[in-house]
């Protein structure tokens, strides 16, 4: 059972990641539990590239106040384990695009986890 403040809240029908969480849109899952879902990015920017999202709708870090510290801790705490399991054994990058200026494209909080066998380029992730 989830301990997150928004757990059990209806997902948004107009949100791509809510539709993935609900199973309406298929995804190649990396990990899932009551609080989070991790799945492969459909346009990978690195050999290892997956997303981690809360299982409820939370638009971005502007909305993630201290009520969500447990969720945010879990997202960041699981990132290393999942990155290593997916093949990023010698380092990885976490990217959170937030808001229009931060080039957030899907307004559902998500972490990009990127890595692979070789060092990543120095560019900032955006499309």
C-alpha positions as a Python dict, from the first residue, in 0.01 Angstrom:
ca = {
    (1, 'X'): (0, 0, 0),
    (2, 'X'): (135, 339, -98),
    (3, 'X'): (204, 605, 161),
    (4, 'X'): (215, 892, -89),
    (5, 'X'): (-24, 1186, -28),
    (6, 'X'): (-188, 1158, -372),
    (7, 'X'): (-207, 780, -396),
    (8, 'X'): (-544, 661, -514),
    (9, 'X'): (-610, 990, -691),
    (10, 'X'): (-759, 944, -1039),
    (11, 'X'): (-513, 955, -1324),
    (12, 'X'): (-562, 1222, -1591),
    (13, 'X'): (-702, 1098, -1922),
    (14, 'X'): (-517, 1374, -2110),
    (15, 'X'): (-174, 1282, -1969),
    (16, 'X'): (51, 1047, -2168),
    (17, 'X'): (229, 911, -1861),
    (18, 'X'): (-97, 861, -1669),
    (19, 'X'): (-216, 655, -1963),
    (20, 'X'): (106, 449, -1948),
    (21, 'X'): (66, 402, -1571),
    (22, 'X'): (-293, 282, -1620),
    (23, 'X'): (-184, 32, -1888),
    (24, 'X'): (-388, 203, -2161),
    (25, 'X'): (-65, 269, -2353),
    (26, 'X'): (190, -15, -2348),
    (27, 'X'): (546, 44, -2230),
    (28, 'X'): (858, -166, -2184),
    (29, 'X'): (868, -169, -1807),
    (30, 'X'): (1191, -160, -1610),
    (31, 'X'): (1037, -157, -1262),
    (32, 'X'): (706, -97, -1089),
    (33, 'X'): (564, -89, -739),
    (34, 'X'): (277, 88, -562),
    (35, 'X'): (447, 429, -590),
    (36, 'X'): (652, 443, -909),
    (37, 'X'): (680, 304, -1260),
    (38, 'X'): (1000, 296, -1464),
    (39, 'X'): (993, 228, -1837),
    (40, 'X'): (1216, 262, -2143),
    (41, 'X'): (1209, 590, -2336),
    (42, 'X'): (1068, 541, -2687),
    (43, 'X'): (1331, 782, -2828),
    (44, 'X'): (1644, 690, -2631),
    (45, 'X'): (1921, 949, -2615),
    (46, 'X'): (2173, 694, -2476),
    (47, 'X'): (2218, 316, -2475),
    (48, 'X'): (2045, 311, -2135),
    (49, 'X'): (1753, 556, -2123),
    (50, 'X'): (1446, 501, -1915),
    (51, 'X'): (1197, 719, -1732),
    (52, 'X'): (1080, 701, -1372),
    (53, 'X'): (735, 843, -1288),
    (54, 'X'): (504, 854, -988),
    (55, 'X'): (197, 632, -1025),
    (56, 'X'): (-27, 935, -971),
    (57, 'X'): (-44, 1265, -1155),
    (58, 'X'): (201, 1524, -1026),
    (59, 'X'): (284, 1782, -1293),
    (60, 'X'): (640, 1877, -1202),
    (61, 'X'): (878, 1982, -927),
    (62, 'X'): (685, 2306, -871),
    (63, 'X'): (406, 2088, -730),
    (64, 'X'): (635, 1852, -539),
    (65, 'X'): (658, 2020, -200),
    (66, 'X'): (773, 1856, 123),
    (67, 'X'): (463, 1632, 130),
    (68, 'X'): (637, 1439, -149),
    (69, 'X'): (980, 1398, 7),
    (70, 'X'): (929, 1023, 50),
    (71, 'X'): (834, 984, -318),
    (72, 'X'): (1123, 1199, -439),
    (73, 'X'): (1361, 1007, -216),
    (74, 'X'): (1234, 680, -356),
    (75, 'X'): (1272, 799, -717),
    (76, 'X'): (1630, 908, -658),
    (77, 'X'): (1705, 614, -430),
    (78, 'X'): (1595, 357, -689),
    (79, 'X'): (1768, 528, -982),
    (80, 'X'): (2113, 382, -913),
    (81, 'X'): (1992, 27, -867),
    (82, 'X'): (1779, 39, -1182),
    (83, 'X'): (2052, 210, -1387),
    (84, 'X'): (2300, -60, -1289),
    (85, 'X'): (2049, -337, -1367),
    (86, 'X'): (1988, -185, -1713),
    (87, 'X'): (2360, -177, -1798),
    (88, 'X'): (2483, 160, -1672),
    (89, 'X'): (2741, 2, -1441),
    (90, 'X'): (3001, 281, -1456),
    (91, 'X'): (2784, 590, -1406),
    (92, 'X'): (2465, 751, -1525),
    (93, 'X'): (2294, 1088, -1554),
    (94, 'X'): (1961, 1196, -1407),
    (95, 'X'): (1767, 1470, -1586),
    (96, 'X'): (1445, 1636, -1473),
    (97, 'X'): (1304, 1884, -1724),
    (98, 'X'): (1077, 2121, -1534),
    (99, 'X'): (833, 2366, -1693),
    (100, 'X'): (844, 2538, -2029),
    (101, 'X'): (1189, 2693, -1986),
    (102, 'X'): (1324, 2357, -1865),
    (103, 'X'): (1185, 2198, -2183),
    (104, 'X'): (938, 1971, -2007),
    (105, 'X'): (731, 1806, -2280),
    (106, 'X'): (505, 1578, -2076),
    (107, 'X'): (359, 1752, -1773),
    (108, 'X'): (380, 1454, -1538),
    (109, 'X'): (688, 1457, -1313),
    (110, 'X'): (950, 1221, -1453),
    (111, 'X'): (1320, 1147, -1422),
    (112, 'X'): (1527, 1053, -1725),
    (113, 'X'): (1795, 798, -1635),
    (114, 'X'): (2069, 787, -1900),
    (115, 'X'): (2387, 584, -1922),
    (116, 'X'): (2571, 315, -2107),
    (117, 'X'): (2915, 168, -2150),
    (118, 'X'): (3080, 494, -2269),
    (119, 'X'): (3080, 846, -2119),
    (120, 'X'): (2779, 1058, -2213),
    (121, 'X'): (2818, 1378, -2413),
    (122, 'X'): (2812, 1711, -2236),
    (123, 'X'): (2493, 1840, -2396),
    (124, 'X'): (2181, 1895, -2191),
    (125, 'X'): (1900, 1651, -2269),
    (126, 'X'): (1631, 1807, -2483),
    (127, 'X'): (1459, 1738, -2807),
}
